Amino acid sequence: MPGRRADSSILRFVLVFMVVAAVVAAGAWFLVAVAAPPGPRLDQDQVVAAAEQYLRACGRYPEAVTRVEVVAGEGDANHYWDAPDAPLPADLKKVPCWVVTFYYEDIHPDQQLIVYVDRKTGEAIGGMQCR
């Protein structure tokens, strides 16, 4: 019977489609789980707060911040703000981090203090200053 053969073909197609969709979805979930760094999941406000707290503890937070930017990137665990006048270690390794840039007005407009916040731990690990 032609009608039954068409029905079974459609049923087979739907079944194969559902299996393929489930495998693709499971693979996508696996990739997201593997790509996401372990550790705390911080929102942008928490990242900025961690960077600000770090600068304040080091006595380096500027008086008049005009804007703050946060981007995902890589940074050196140089602990720059712990001793900004000390020479930086030569064997630094880049780590995945949030790059938090504080823009402020001083002698030069749009000066920047940059803090690297480790994406795994949520702790400030270094940074730099741009004038």
C-alpha positions in Angstrom: 0.0 0.0 0.0 1.5 3.3 -1.0 0.0 5.3 1.9 1.7 3.1 4.6 5.1 3.3 2.9 4.9 7.1 2.8 3.8 7.2 6.5 6.7 4.9 7.6 9.2 7.0 5.6 8.0 10.2 7.2 8.1 8.5 10.6 11.7 7.3 10.0 12.7 10.8 8.9 11.2 12.4 12.0 12.8 9.8 14.2 16.3 10.3 12.6 15.8 14.0 12.8 15.0 13.9 16.5 18.0 11.7 17.2 20.4 14.0 15.3 18.9 17.1 17.0 19.4 15.5 20.4 23.0 14.6 19.6 23.7 18.1 18.3 22.1 19.7 21.4 24.1 17.4 23.7 27.3 18.3 21.9 26.6 22.0 22.1 25.9 21.7 25.8 29.2 19.8 26.2 31.1 22.5 24.4 29.6 25.2 26.5 30.4 23.3 29.7 34.0 22.7 28.6 34.5 26.3 27.3 33.1 28.0 30.5 35.9 28.6 33.0 35.3 26.9 36.3 34.9 29.0 39.4 32.6 31.8 40.4 30.2 33.2 37.8 30.5 36.9 38.2 28.3 39.5 36.6 29.7 42.8 35.3 28.9 44.6 38.6 30.7 42.0 40.7 33.8 42.1 38.4 33.9 45.9 38.7 33.5 45.7 42.4 36.4 43.2 42.7 38.6 45.5 40.6 37.6 48.6 42.6 38.2 46.9 45.9 41.6 45.8 44.8 42.6 49.4 43.7 41.2 50.8 47.0 43.2 48.3 49.1 46.4 49.3 47.2 45.5 53.0 47.7 45.4 53.6 43.9 41.6 54.1 43.2 41.2 57.5 41.4 39.1 60.3 42.9 37.1 61.1 39.7 36.3 58.0 37.6 34.5 59.1 34.4 33.6 55.7 33.1 34.4 52.0 33.5 34.7 49.3 30.8 34.8 45.5 31.2 35.8 43.1 28.5 36.8 39.5 28.4 40.5 39.0 27.5 43.8 37.8 28.8 46.1 39.4 31.2 49.4 38.9 33.1 49.3 37.8 36.7 51.8 40.6 37.3 50.4 41.9 40.6 51.3 45.4 39.3 49.2 47.3 41.8 50.8 45.6 44.8 54.1 47.3 43.9 53.7 49.6 40.8 57.3 50.8 40.9 58.8 47.3 41.1 60.2 45.7 37.9 57.8 43.2 36.4 58.8 39.5 36.4 60.0 38.3 33.0 58.3 34.9 32.9 54.7 36.0 33.1 52.0 33.8 31.6 48.7 35.2 30.1 45.6 33.9 31.9 41.9 34.3 30.9 40.6 37.3 32.8 38.2 40.2 32.8 40.0 43.4 31.8 38.5 46.3 33.8 39.4 49.8 32.7 38.8 52.8 34.9 38.9 56.1 33.0 39.5 59.2 35.0 40.5 62.8 34.7 43.9 64.0 36.1 46.8 65.8 34.5 45.8 64.2 31.2 42.2 63.6 30.2 41.1 60.0 29.8 43.9 58.4 31.9 43.3 54.7 32.6 43.9 52.3 35.4 43.5 48.7 34.2 42.9 45.7 36.5 42.9 42.1 35.5 40.3 40.0 37.3 40.9 36.2 36.9 37.9 34.5 35.4 38.5 31.3 37.4 38.8 32.8 40.9 37.2 36.2 40.6 40.4 37.8 42.2 42.4 40.7 40.9 45.7 39.4 39.6 47.4 42.5 38.1 47.0 45.3 35.7 48.6 48.4 34.3 48.4 52.2 34.0 48.0 54.2 30.8 48.6 57.9 30.8 
